[in-house]
């Protein structure tokens, strides 16, 4: 008579095999009593990996594939730093109404056109006290800034500076004060002339600072200020 393997015996072996696979696949926490559940991992972030033109007051959002223990999601397991200087950002970590989504809010705004790196360490554990298998790391770049100034300060005013996406076309303008005439735009800290038109269309390429230079009108002379509209017209 042939031996027969009962369905109950097969099912028990399948359960043992699945349990063994789950133990191998997940990282046990340091807790003495832990339940092997779904291996926790980061499934989405905002900003996304390698995102650019991120706003300076952005709140970072991290989404996991399972509910996480909020006591293990804190400033010790969610680390944000400026890549160029390795300076750690001070901020607050909080859980949302969904136990799988957490946020990091910086105390002060980020710097323009700067690379930041976010690390979620493998000390973060799920509600079943199962830890991540490895750290999750992603980075992003903030939006660049165009700064404008007048020289001398009383020589006139400028408009058009601010935060703009990389490669954006930005219309800037310089208006001389009474007794002054516009001379040119130069790179801040240099004598490199960018344009001789008070109304100028600038193309963003990282953080940049321009100076509107004004000259006093010699007593007894008159100044005629010319400009083009649109600025790119000539």
Buried (B, 14 or more C-beta within 10 A) or exposed (E): EEEEEEEEEEEEEEEEEEEEEBEEEBBEBEEEEBEBBBBBBBEEBBBEEEBBBBEBEBEBBBBBBBBBBEEBBBBEBBBBBBEEEEEEBEBEBBBEEEBBBBBBEBEEEBBBBBBBBBBBBBBBBBBBBBBBEEBBEBBBBBBBBBBBEBBEEEBBBBEBBEBBEBEBEBEBBBBBBEEBBBBBBBEEEEEEEBBEBBBBBBEBEEBBBBBBBBBBBEEEEEEEEEEEEEBEEE
